[in-house]
């Protein structure tokens, strides 16, 4: 996946806000994993993934409906935390895979 910046995190959090809170962990994981897959595709075929996305979390989140709510409201902060947790879980999985390959 491409480097994650603040705009990536903001848009992903707003995607979660458009969904029921109980769906946030799975949706956040899907966004992160799909961005990773799109990035692998982009690197291999030098084109965007056929289902959309160019390997950034922002591009992946842009494919979903999203809330206009932003700022530092409690729901927004909770959605942002869910995105960050999904990113950390993904990074841990990727790190473990690369350590096993060495």
ABEGO torsion letter per residue (X at the ends): XBBBBAAAAAAAAAAAAABBAAAAAAAAAAAAAAAAAAAAAAAAAGBBBAAEEAGBAAAAAAABBBBABBEABAAAAAAAAAAAAAAAAAAAAAAAAAAAAX
